[in-house]
């Protein structure tokens, strides 16, 4: 059971918690592809090939392990490699990535997301905690968050306890006083539990909980979380 009396702040995952991620990524990748067709057509052809794209991603994982927590750098350097292999200007990678990244920030929130953030931000300091590369300011939610912690900037990602401790420290609290909310059973919920936080597993798809240790609460939506604090 959730110990509401201990909660003095709430941390939130972003992708698939506040908005569905794959429609966003698919749209951003299409926008990138359209830009490459115009400015680097041979690289665009490479990115149209699932085999070539998988080989580029495998190459990046094997040869640039220092980038594993930086999805932006992985994306940008993958574009650069594709440009190089296609015989086109690798210096276009930065511009191409910005085309992708701008579109990646155009998210469509779940219906319950903004109202829930408004409600909860009036009662607790909120911290965003993400392994992804969404920017809460650019997606239009910056006003609700006291701090934002990303794996890219911090150097490790969820479920490492250190990034959860960083989220608590960003609002001058210990982990036991923070509730973490997220959709991923392992990265978010179990990670938070192992870091000493309470965990709310946001299970919008009615999945089965896969671990032995259970979160304090399972939610079908964020409105249910708000009801607990009314």
SEFI-788912 format. One record per residue: x, y, z of N, C-alpha, C in turn; residue in three letters; residue number from 1. Coordinates in nm, 2 decimals, decimal comma. Layout:
{{X Y Z} {X Y Z} {X Y Z} 'ALA' NUM} ...
END
This chain:
{{0,08 -0,12 0,00} {0,00 0,00 0,00} {0,09 0,13 0,00} 'UNK' 1} {{0,04 0,23 -0,07} {0,11 0,35 -0,07} {0,11 0,42 0,06} 'UNK' 2} {{0,22 0,47 0,11} {0,23 0,54 0,23} {0,23 0,69 0,19} 'UNK' 3} {{0,11 0,75 0,18} {0,09 0,88 0,13} {0,16 0,98 0,22} 'UNK' 4} {{0,16 0,96 0,35} {0,21 1,05 0,45} {0,36 1,08 0,43} 'UNK' 5} {{0,43 0,98 0,37} {0,58 1,00 0,34} {0,61 1,08 0,22} 'UNK' 6} {{0,51 1,09 0,13} {0,54 1,15 0,00} {0,55 1,30 0,01} 'UNK' 7} {{0,67 1,35 -0,03} {0,69 1,49 -0,03} {0,73 1,55 -0,17} 'UNK' 8} {{0,75 1,45 -0,27} {0,78 1,49 -0,41} {0,74 1,37 -0,49} 'UNK' 9} {{0,72 1,39 -0,62} {0,69 1,29 -0,72} {0,78 1,30 -0,84} 'UNK' 10} {{0,84 1,19 -0,88} {0,92 1,19 -1,00} {0,84 1,11 -1,11} 'UNK' 11} {{0,86 1,16 -1,23} {0,78 1,11 -1,34} {0,87 1,06 -1,46} 'UNK' 12} {{0,85 0,94 -1,51} {0,90 0,90 -1,64} {0,82 0,99 -1,74} 'UNK' 13} {{0,88 0,99 -1,86} {0,81 1,07 -1,97} {0,75 0,99 -2,08} 'UNK' 14} {{0,83 0,92 -2,16} {0,78 0,85 -2,27} {0,70 0,73 -2,23} 'UNK' 15} {{0,58 0,72 -2,29} {0,48 0,62 -2,26} {0,42 0,63 -2,12} 'UNK' 16} {{0,45 0,74 -2,05} {0,39 0,77 -1,92} {0,30 0,89 -1,94} 'UNK' 17} {{0,36 1,00 -2,00} {0,28 1,12 -2,03} {0,24 1,13 -2,17} 'UNK' 18} {{0,30 1,05 -2,26} {0,26 1,05 -2,40} {0,30 0,92 -2,46} 'UNK' 19} {{0,24 0,87 -2,57} {0,28 0,75 -2,63} {0,41 0,78 -2,72} 'UNK' 20} {{0,51 0,70 -2,71} {0,64 0,73 -2,77} {0,64 0,69 -2,92} 'UNK' 21} {{0,59 0,58 -2,95} {0,62 0,53 -3,09} {0,55 0,61 -3,20} 'UNK' 22} {{0,43 0,66 -3,18} {0,38 0,75 -3,29} {0,47 0,88 -3,30} 'UNK' 23} {{0,53 0,92 -3,19} {0,62 1,04 -3,20} {0,74 1,01 -3,28} 'UNK' 24} {{0,81 0,89 -3,24} {0,93 0,85 -3,31} {0,91 0,83 -3,46} 'UNK' 25} {{0,80 0,76 -3,49} {0,77 0,73 -3,63} {0,75 0,85 -3,71} 'UNK' 26} {{0,68 0,95 -3,65} {0,66 1,08 -3,73} {0,80 1,15 -3,74} 'UNK' 27} {{0,88 1,15 -3,64} {1,01 1,22 -3,64} {1,10 1,15 -3,74} 'UNK' 28} {{1,10 1,02 -3,75} {1,18 0,95 -3,85} {1,13 0,98 -3,99} 'UNK' 29} {{1,00 0,99 -4,01} {0,95 1,02 -4,14} {1,00 1,16 -4,18} 'UNK' 30} {{0,99 1,26 -4,09} {1,04 1,39 -4,11} {1,18 1,40 -4,15} 'UNK' 31} {{1,26 1,32 -4,07} {1,41 1,31 -4,10} {1,43 1,25 -4,24} 'UNK' 32} {{1,36 1,14 -4,28} {1,37 1,08 -4,41} {1,34 1,18 -4,52} 'UNK' 33} {{1,23 1,25 -4,50} {1,19 1,35 -4,61} {1,30 1,45 -4,63} 'UNK' 34} {{1,36 1,50 -4,52} {1,47 1,60 -4,52} {1,59 1,54 -4,59} 'UNK' 35} {{1,63 1,41 -4,56} {1,74 1,35 -4,63} {1,72 1,32 -4,78} 'UNK' 36} {{1,59 1,29 -4,81} {1,56 1,27 -4,96} {1,60 1,40 -5,03} 'UNK' 37} {{1,57 1,52 -4,97} {1,60 1,64 -5,04} {1,75 1,68 -5,03} 'UNK' 38} {{1,81 1,65 -4,92} {1,95 1,71 -4,90} {2,06 1,60 -4,91} 'UNK' 39} {{2,02 1,47 -4,90} {2,12 1,37 -4,90} {2,05 1,24 -4,94} 'UNK' 40} {{2,02 1,23 -5,07} {1,93 1,12 -5,11} {1,99 0,98 -5,10} 'UNK' 41} {{2,13 0,97 -5,11} {2,19 0,84 -5,10} {2,18 0,79 -4,95} 'UNK' 42} {{2,20 0,88 -4,86} {2,18 0,85 -4,72} {2,04 0,81 -4,69} 'UNK' 43} {{1,94 0,88 -4,75} {1,80 0,85 -4,73} {1,77 0,71 -4,77} 'UNK' 44} {{1,84 0,67 -4,88} {1,82 0,53 -4,93} {1,87 0,43 -4,83} 'UNK' 45} {{1,98 0,46 -4,76} {2,04 0,37 -4,66} {1,94 0,36 -4,55} 'UNK' 46} {{1,88 0,47 -4,50} {1,79 0,47 -4,39} {1,66 0,40 -4,43} 'UNK' 47} {{1,63 0,38 -4,55} {1,51 0,31 -4,59} {1,53 0,16 -4,59} 'UNK' 48} {{1,65 0,12 -4,58} {1,68 -0,03 -4,57} {1,69 -0,08 -4,43} 'UNK' 49} {{1,60 -0,17 -4,39} {1,60 -0,22 -4,25} {1,74 -0,29 -4,22} 'UNK' 50} {{1,79 -0,36 -4,32} {1,92 -0,43 -4,30} {2,03 -0,33 -4,27} 'UNK' 51} {{2,04 -0,23 -4,36} {2,14 -0,13 -4,35} {2,13 -0,05 -4,22} 'UNK' 52} {{2,01 -0,02 -4,18} {1,98 0,06 -4,06} {2,02 -0,02 -3,94} 'UNK' 53} {{1,99 -0,15 -3,94} {2,02 -0,24 -3,82} {2,17 -0,25 -3,81} 'UNK' 54} {{2,24 -0,26 -3,93} {2,39 -0,27 -3,92} {2,45 -0,14 -3,87} 'UNK' 55} {{2,40 -0,03 -3,90} {2,45 0,10 -3,85} {2,43 0,10 -3,70} 'UNK' 56} {{2,31 0,07 -3,65} {2,29 0,07 -3,51} {2,38 -0,03 -3,43} 'UNK' 57} {{2,40 -0,15 -3,49} {2,49 -0,25 -3,43} {2,63 -0,19 -3,43} 'UNK' 58} {{2,67 -0,13 -3,53} {2,81 -0,07 -3,54} {2,82 0,03 -3,43} 'UNK' 59} {{2,72 0,12 -3,41} {2,73 0,23 -3,31} {2,73 0,16 -3,17} 'UNK' 60} {{2,66 0,06 -3,14} {2,65 0,00 -3,01} {2,79 -0,07 -2,98} 'UNK' 61} {{2,85 -0,13 -3,08} {2,98 -0,20 -3,06} {3,10 -0,10 -3,05} 'UNK' 62} {{3,09 0,01 -3,13} {3,21 0,09 -3,14} {3,20 0,22 -3,06} 'UNK' 63} {{3,08 0,26 -3,02} {3,07 0,38 -2,94} {2,99 0,35 -2,81} 'UNK' 64} {{3,04 0,26 -2,73} {2,97 0,22 -2,60} {2,95 0,34 -2,51} 'UNK' 65} {{3,04 0,44 -2,52} {3,03 0,55 -2,43} {2,90 0,64 -2,45} 'UNK' 66} {{2,83 0,61 -2,56} {2,71 0,68 -2,60} {2,58 0,61 -2,56} 'UNK' 67} {{2,60 0,50 -2,49} {2,48 0,41 -2,47} {2,37 0,48 -2,39} 'UNK' 68} {{2,40 0,58 -2,31} {2,29 0,65 -2,24} {2,25 0,78 -2,30} 'UNK' 69} {{2,31 0,81 -2,42} {2,28 0,94 -2,49} {2,21 0,91 -2,62} 'UNK' 70} {{2,08 0,90 -2,62} {2,01 0,87 -2,74} {2,02 0,97 -2,85} 'UNK' 71} {{2,04 1,10 -2,81} {2,06 1,20 -2,91} {2,19 1,18 -2,98} 'UNK' 72} {{2,30 1,15 -2,91} {2,43 1,13 -2,97} {2,43 1,01 -3,06} 'UNK' 73} {{2,36 0,90 -3,01} {2,35 0,78 -3,09} {2,28 0,81 -3,23} 'UNK' 74} {{2,17 0,88 -3,22} {2,10 0,92 -3,34} {2,18 1,01 -3,43} 'UNK' 75} {{2,24 1,11 -3,38} {2,32 1,20 -3,46} {2,44 1,13 -3,53} 'UNK' 76} {{2,51 1,05 -3,45} {2,63 0,98 -3,51} {2,59 0,87 -3,60} 'UNK' 77} {{2,47 0,81 -3,59} {2,42 0,71 -3,68} {2,39 0,78 -3,82} 'UNK' 78} {{2,34 0,90 -3,81} {2,31 0,98 -3,93} {2,45 1,01 -4,00} 'UNK' 79} {{2,54 1,06 -3,92} {2,67 1,09 -3,97} {2,74 0,97 -4,04} 'UNK' 80} {{2,73 0,85 -3,98} {2,78 0,73 -4,04} {2,71 0,70 -4,17} 'UNK' 81} {{2,58 0,71 -4,17} {2,51 0,69 -4,30} {2,55 0,78 -4,41} 'UNK' 82} {{2,57 0,91 -4,37} {2,61 1,01 -4,47} {2,75 0,97 -4,53} 'UNK' 83} {{2,84 0,93 -4,44} {2,97 0,89 -4,48} {2,97 0,77 -4,57} 'UNK' 84} {{2,89 0,67 -4,53} {2,89 0,55 -4,61} {2,82 0,57 -4,75} 'UNK' 85} {{2,73 0,67 -4,75} {2,66 0,70 -4,88} {2,74 0,80 -4,97} 'UNK' 86} {{2,86 0,84 -4,92} {2,94 0,93 -5,00} {2,89 1,07 -5,00} 'UNK' 87} {{2,82 1,11 -4,89} {2,77 1,24 -4,88} {2,83 1,31 -4,76} 'UNK' 88} {{2,80 1,44 -4,75} {2,87 1,53 -4,65} {2,83 1,49 -4,51} 'UNK' 89} {{2,93 1,44 -4,43} {2,90 1,40 -4,29} {2,86 1,52 -4,21} 'UNK' 90} {{2,90 1,64 -4,25} {2,87 1,76 -4,17} {2,72 1,80 -4,18} 'UNK' 91} {{2,65 1,73 -4,26} {2,50 1,75 -4,26} {2,43 1,69 -4,14} 'UNK' 92} {{2,51 1,60 -4,07} {2,45 1,53 -3,96} {2,39 1,61 -3,85} 'UNK' 93} {{2,45 1,72 -3,82} {2,40 1,81 -3,71} {2,26 1,87 -3,76} 'UNK' 94} {{2,26 1,92 -3,88} {2,13 1,98 -3,93} {2,02 1,87 -3,94} 'UNK' 95} {{2,06 1,75 -3,99} {1,96 1,65 -4,00} {1,91 1,60 -3,86} 'UNK' 96} {{2,00 1,59 -3,77} {1,95 1,56 -3,63} {1,86 1,66 -3,58} 'UNK' 97} {{1,88 1,79 -3,60} {1,79 1,89 -3,54} {1,66 1,88 -3,61} 'UNK' 98} {{1,65 1,84 -3,73} {1,52 1,82 -3,80} {1,44 1,71 -3,72} 'UNK' 99} {{1,51 1,60 -3,70} {1,45 1,49 -3,62} {1,41 1,53 -3,48} 'UNK' 100} {{1,51 1,60 -3,41} {1,49 1,63 -3,27} {1,37 1,72 -3,25} 'UNK' 101} {{1,36 1,82 -3,34} {1,25 1,92 -3,33} {1,11 1,85 -3,34} 'UNK' 102} {{1,11 1,75 -3,43} {0,98 1,68 -3,45} {0,96 1,58 -3,33} 'UNK' 103} {{1,07 1,53 -3,27} {1,06 1,44 -3,16} {0,99 1,50 -3,04} 'UNK' 104} {{1,01 1,64 -3,03} {0,95 1,71 -2,92} {0,80 1,74 -2,94} 'UNK' 105} {{0,75 1,72 -3,05} {0,61 1,74 -3,08} {0,53 1,62 -3,04} 'UNK' 106} {{0,50 1,61 -2,91} {0,43 1,49 -2,86} {0,28 1,52 -2,84} 'UNK' 107} {{0,20 1,41 -2,85} {0,06 1,42 -2,82} {0,03 1,35 -2,68} 'UNK' 108} {{0,00 1,44 -2,59} {-0,02 1,39 -2,45} {-0,13 1,29 -2,44} 'UNK' 109} {{-0,12 1,20 -2,35} {-0,24 1,12 -2,31} {-0,34 1,22 -2,25} 'UNK' 110} {{-0,47 1,18 -2,26} {-0,58 1,27 -2,22} {-0,57 1,31 -2,07} 'UNK' 111} {{-0,51 1,22 -1,99} {-0,51 1,25 -1,85} {-0,38 1,33 -1,80} 'UNK' 112} {{-0,29 1,34 -1,89} {-0,15 1,39 -1,85} {-0,15 1,53 -1,80} 'UNK' 113} {{-0,19 1,63 -1,88} {-0,18 1,77 -1,84} {-0,26 1,80 -1,71} 'UNK' 114} {{-0,38 1,76 -1,71} {-0,46 1,79 -1,59} {-0,40 1,73 -1,47} 'UNK' 115} {{-0,35 1,61 -1,48} {-0,28 1,54 -1,36} {-0,16 1,62 -1,32} 'UNK' 116} {{-0,08 1,67 -1,41} {0,04 1,74 -1,38} {0,00 1,87 -1,31} 'UNK' 117} {{-0,10 1,94 -1,36} {-0,15 2,06 -1,30} {-0,19 2,04 -1,15} 'UNK' 118} {{-0,26 1,93 -1,13} {-0,31 1,90 -1,00} {-0,20 1,86 -0,91} 'UNK' 119} {{-0,11 1,78 -0,95} {0,00 1,73 -0,87} {0,11 1,83 -0,84} 'UNK' 120} {{0,14 1,92 -0,94} {0,24 2,02 -0,93} {0,20 2,13 -0,83} 'UNK' 121} {{0,07 2,14 -0,81} {0,02 2,24 -0,71} {0,04 2,18 -0,56} 'UNK' 122} {{0,07 2,05 -0,55} {0,08 1,99 -0,42} {0,22 1,94 -0,39} 'UNK' 123} {{0,30 1,91 -0,49} {0,43 1,85 -0,47} {0,53 1,91 -0,57} 'UNK' 124} {{0,66 1,92 -0,54} {0,76 1,94 -0,64} {0,76 1,82 -0,73} 'UNK' 125} {{0,77 1,84 -0,86} {0,77 1,73 -0,95} {0,91 1,73 -1,02} 'UNK' 126} {{0,96 1,61 -1,05} {1,09 1,59 -1,12} {1,07 1,49 -1,23} 'UNK' 127} {{1,11 1,53 -1,35} {1,11 1,43 -1,46} {1,24 1,35 -1,46} 'UNK' 128} {{1,22 1,22 -1,49} {1,33 1,13 -1,48} {1,33 1,03 -1,60} 'UNK' 129} {{1,42 1,05 -1,70} {1,40 0,98 -1,82} {1,53 0,93 -1,88} 'UNK' 130} {{1,52 0,81 -1,94} {1,63 0,75 -2,02} {1,63 0,81 -2,16} 'UNK' 131} {{1,52 0,87 -2,20} {1,51 0,92 -2,33} {1,56 1,06 -2,35} 'UNK' 132} {{1,53 1,12 -2,47} {1,58 1,25 -2,50} {1,48 1,36 -2,52} 'UNK' 133} {{1,36 1,34 -2,46} {1,26 1,44 -2,46} {1,30 1,56 -2,37} 'UNK' 134} {{1,27 1,68 -2,41} {1,30 1,80 -2,33} {1,16 1,85 -2,28} 'UNK' 135} {{1,14 1,85 -2,15} {1,01 1,89 -2,09} {0,98 2,03 -2,13} 'UNK' 136} {{1,08 2,12 -2,14} {1,05 2,26 -2,18} {1,00 2,26 -2,33} 'UNK' 137} {{1,06 2,19 -2,42} {1,03 2,20 -2,56} {0,90 2,12 -2,58} 'UNK' 138} {{0,86 2,03 -2,50} {0,73 1,96 -2,52} {0,62 2,04 -2,46} 'UNK' 139} {{0,65 2,15 -2,39} {0,55 2,23 -2,33} {0,50 2,20 -2,19} 'UNK' 140} {{0,59 2,13 -2,12} {0,55 2,09 -1,98} {0,65 2,14 -1,88} 'UNK' 141} {{0,74 2,22 -1,92} {0,84 2,27 -1,82} {0,79 2,34 -1,70} 'UNK' 142} {{0,68 2,40 -1,71} {0,63 2,48 -1,60} {0,59 2,39 -1,48} 'UNK' 143} {{0,56 2,26 -1,51} {0,52 2,17 -1,40} {0,63 2,10 -1,32} 'UNK' 144} {{0,75 2,11 -1,38} {0,86 2,03 -1,32} {0,96 2,13 -1,25} 'UNK' 145} {{1,00 2,09 -1,13} {1,10 2,16 -1,05} {1,24 2,13 -1,10} 'UNK' 146} {{1,26 2,01 -1,15} {1,39 1,96 -1,20} {1,37 1,86 -1,31} 'UNK' 147} {{1,47 1,84 -1,39} {1,47 1,73 -1,50} {1,60 1,66 -1,50} 'UNK' 148} {{1,59 1,53 -1,48} {1,71 1,44 -1,48} {1,70 1,35 -1,60} 'UNK' 149} {{1,81 1,34 -1,68} {1,81 1,25 -1,79} {1,94 1,17 -1,78} 'UNK' 150} {{1,93 1,05 -1,84} {2,04 0,95 -1,84} {2,15 1,02 -1,92} 'UNK' 151} {{2,12 1,09 -2,03} {2,23 1,15 -2,11} {2,31 1,25 -2,03} 'UNK' 152} {{2,25 1,33 -1,95} {2,32 1,43 -1,87} {2,39 1,37 -1,75} 'UNK' 153} {{2,32 1,27 -1,69} {2,37 1,21 -1,56} {2,47 1,11 -1,58} 'UNK' 154} {{2,47 1,04 -1,70} {2,57 0,94 -1,73} {2,53 0,80 -1,70} 'UNK' 155} {{2,43 0,77 -1,63} {2,37 0,64 -1,61} {2,22 0,65 -1,62} 'UNK' 156} {{2,15 0,54 -1,66} {2,01 0,55 -1,67} {1,94 0,46 -1,57} 'UNK' 157} {{1,80 0,47 -1,57} {1,72 0,37 -1,50} {1,75 0,23 -1,55} 'UNK' 158} {{1,75 0,13 -1,47} {1,71 0,12 -1,33} {1,82 0,15 -1,22} 'UNK' 159} {{1,93 0,20 -1,27} {2,04 0,23 -1,17} {1,99 0,32 -1,06} 'UNK' 160} {{2,01 0,27 -0,93} {1,96 0,35 -0,82} {2,02 0,49 -0,81} 'UNK' 161} {{2,13 0,52 -0,87} {2,20 0,65 -0,86} {2,11 0,76 -0,93} 'UNK' 162} {{2,05 0,72 -1,04} {1,97 0,83 -1,11} {1,84 0,86 -1,03} 'UNK' 163} {{1,79 0,76 -0,96} {1,67 0,79 -0,88} {1,72 0,87 -0,76} 'UNK' 164} {{1,83 0,84 -0,70} {1,88 0,93 -0,59} {1,91 1,07 -0,64} 'UNK' 165} {{1,95 1,09 -0,76} {1,97 1,22 -0,82} {1,84 1,30 -0,83} 'UNK' 166} {{1,74 1,23 -0,86} {1,60 1,29 -0,87} {1,56 1,34 -0,73} 'UNK' 167} {{1,58 1,25 -0,63} {1,54 1,30 -0,50} {1,63 1,41 -0,45} 'UNK' 168} {{1,76 1,40 -0,48} {1,85 1,51 -0,44} {1,82 1,64 -0,51} 'UNK' 169} {{1,76 1,64 -0,63} {1,73 1,76 -0,70} {1,62 1,85 -0,63} 'UNK' 170} {{1,54 1,78 -0,54} {1,45 1,86 -0,46} {1,48 1,84 -0,31} 'UNK' 171} {{1,61 1,82 -0,28} {1,66 1,81 -0,15} {1,58 1,72 -0,05} 'UNK' 172} {{1,55 1,60 -0,11} {1,49 1,50 -0,03} {1,56 1,37 -0,04} 'UNK' 173} {{1,53 1,28 0,06} {1,58 1,14 0,05} {1,49 1,05 -0,03} 'UNK' 174} {{1,53 0,94 -0,09} {1,45 0,86 -0,17} {1,32 0,82 -0,11} 'UNK' 175} {{1,32 0,79 0,02} {1,20 0,74 0,09} {1,08 0,84 0,09} 'UNK' 176} {{1,11 0,97 0,06} {1,01 1,07 0,06} {0,96 1,10 -0,09} 'UNK' 177} {{1,01 1,02 -0,18} {0,97 1,04 -0,32} {0,89 0,93 -0,38} 'UNK' 178} {{0,79 0,95 -0,45} {0,71 0,86 -0,52} {0,75 0,86 -0,67} 'UNK' 179} {{0,79 0,75 -0,73} {0,82 0,75 -0,87} {0,71 0,69 -0,95} 'UNK' 180} {{0,67 0,75 -1,06} {0,56 0,71 -1,15} {0,62 0,68 -1,28} 'UNK' 181} {{0,59 0,56 -1,33} {0,64 0,53 -1,47} {0,57 0,40 -1,52} 'UNK' 182} {{0,58 0,38 -1,65} {0,52 0,27 -1,72} {0,60 0,15 -1,73} 'UNK' 183} {{0,73 0,15 -1,72} {0,81 0,03 -1,73} {0,83 -0,04 -1,60} 'UNK' 184} {{0,78 -0,16 -1,60} {0,78 -0,24 -1,47} {0,93 -0,26 -1,42} 'UNK' 185} {{1,02 -0,27 -1,50} {1,16 -0,30 -1,46} {1,24 -0,16 -1,44} 'UNK' 186} {{1,24 -0,08 -1,54} {1,32 0,04 -1,54} {1,26 0,14 -1,44} 'UNK' 187} {{1,13 0,15 -1,44} {1,07 0,25 -1,35} {1,03 0,20 -1,21} 'UNK' 188} {{0,94 0,10 -1,21} {0,88 0,06 -1,08} {0,98 -0,02 -1,00} 'UNK' 189} {{1,04 -0,12 -1,06} {1,14 -0,20 -0,98} {1,26 -0,12 -0,95} 'UNK' 190} {{1,31 -0,04 -1,04} {1,42 0,05 -1,02} {1,40 0,15 -0,91} 'UNK' 191} {{1,28 0,20 -0,90} {1,25 0,29 -0,79} {1,25 0,22 -0,66} 'UNK' 192} {{1,19 0,10 -0,65} {1,18 0,02 -0,53} {1,32 -0,01 -0,48} 'UNK' 193} {{1,41 -0,05 -0,57} {1,55 -0,08 -0,54} {1,63 0,04 -0,49} 'UNK' 194} {{1,58 0,16 -0,53} {1,65 0,28 -0,49} {1,59 0,34 -0,36} 'UNK' 195} {{1,49 0,27 -0,30} {1,44 0,32 -0,18} {1,32 0,41 -0,19} 'UNK' 196} {{1,27 0,42 -0,31} {1,15 0,51 -0,33} {1,02 0,42 -0,32} 'UNK' 197} {{0,91 0,48 -0,31} {0,78 0,42 -0,34} {0,76 0,42 -0,49} 'UNK' 198} {{0,69 0,33 -0,54} {0,67 0,32 -0,68} {0,52 0,30 -0,72} 'UNK' 199} {{0,48 0,38 -0,82} {0,35 0,37 -0,88} {0,37 0,32 -1,03} 'UNK' 200} {{0,33 0,20 -1,05} {0,34 0,14 -1,19} {0,22 0,18 -1,27} 'UNK' 201} {{0,25 0,26 -1,38} {0,14 0,31 -1,46} {0,12 0,20 -1,57} 'UNK' 202} {{0,02 0,12 -1,56} {-0,01 0,01 -1,64} {-0,13 0,03 -1,73} 'UNK' 203} {{-0,11 0,11 -1,83} {-0,23 0,15 -1,92} {-0,28 0,03 -2,00} 'UNK' 204} {{-0,20 -0,07 -2,02} {-0,24 -0,18 -2,11} {-0,27 -0,31 -2,04} 'UNK' 205} {{-0,29 -0,30 -1,91} {-0,34 -0,41 -1,83} {-0,24 -0,53 -1,85} 'UNK' 206} {{-0,11 -0,50 -1,84} {-0,01 -0,61 -1,84} {0,01 -0,68 -1,71} 'UNK' 207} {{0,07 -0,79 -1,71} {0,09 -0,87 -1,58} {0,22 -0,81 -1,52} 'UNK' 208} {{0,23 -0,80 -1,39} {0,35 -0,76 -1,32} {0,45 -0,87 -1,33} 'UNK' 209} {{0,57 -0,85 -1,37} {0,67 -0,96 -1,40} {0,76 -0,99 -1,29} 'UNK' 210} {{0,76 -0,92 -1,18} {0,86 -0,94 -1,07} {0,80 -0,99 -0,94} 'UNK' 211} {{0,89 -1,04 -0,86} {0,84 -1,09 -0,73} {0,80 -0,98 -0,63} 'UNK' 212} {{0,89 -0,88 -0,62} {0,86 -0,76 -0,54} {0,76 -0,67 -0,61} 'UNK' 213} {{0,65 -0,63 -0,55} {0,55 -0,55 -0,62} {0,56 -0,41 -0,58} 'UNK' 214} {{0,51 -0,32 -0,67} {0,51 -0,18 -0,64} {0,40 -0,15 -0,53} 'UNK' 215} {{0,41 -0,03 -0,47} {0,31 0,01 -0,37} {0,17 0,02 -0,44} 'UNK' 216} {{0,16 0,07 -0,56} {0,03 0,09 -0,63} {0,05 0,07 -0,78} 'UNK' 217} {{-0,05 0,01 -0,84} {-0,06 0,00 -0,98} {-0,18 0,08 -1,03} 'UNK' 218} {{-0,15 0,16 -1,13} {-0,25 0,26 -1,18} {-0,29 0,23 -1,33} 'UNK' 219} {{-0,41 0,24 -1,36} {-0,46 0,23 -1,50} {-0,44 0,36 -1,57} 'UNK' 220} {{-0,44 0,47 -1,50} {-0,42 0,61 -1,56} {-0,38 0,70 -1,45} 'UNK' 221} {{-0,34 0,82 -1,49} {-0,29 0,92 -1,39} {-0,40 0,98 -1,31} 'UNK' 222} {{-0,52 0,98 -1,36} {-0,63 1,03 -1,28} {-0,65 0,96 -1,15} 'UNK' 223} {{-0,63 0,83 -1,15} {-0,63 0,75 -1,03} {-0,53 0,79 -0,93} 'UNK' 224} {{-0,41 0,83 -0,98} {-0,31 0,89 -0,88} {-0,36 1,02 -0,82} 'UNK' 225} {{-0,42 1,10 -0,89} {-0,47 1,23 -0,84} {-0,57 1,21 -0,73} 'UNK' 226} {{-0,66 1,11 -0,76} {-0,77 1,08 -0,66} {-0,71 1,04 -0,52} 'UNK' 227} {{-0,59 0,98 -0,52} {-0,53 0,94 -0,39} {-0,50 1,06 -0,31} 'UNK' 228} {{-0,48 1,18 -0,37} {-0,44 1,30 -0,29} {-0,55 1,40 -0,28} 'UNK' 229} {{-0,67 1,37 -0,31} {-0,78 1,46 -0,29} {-0,83 1,46 -0,15} 'UNK' 230} 
END
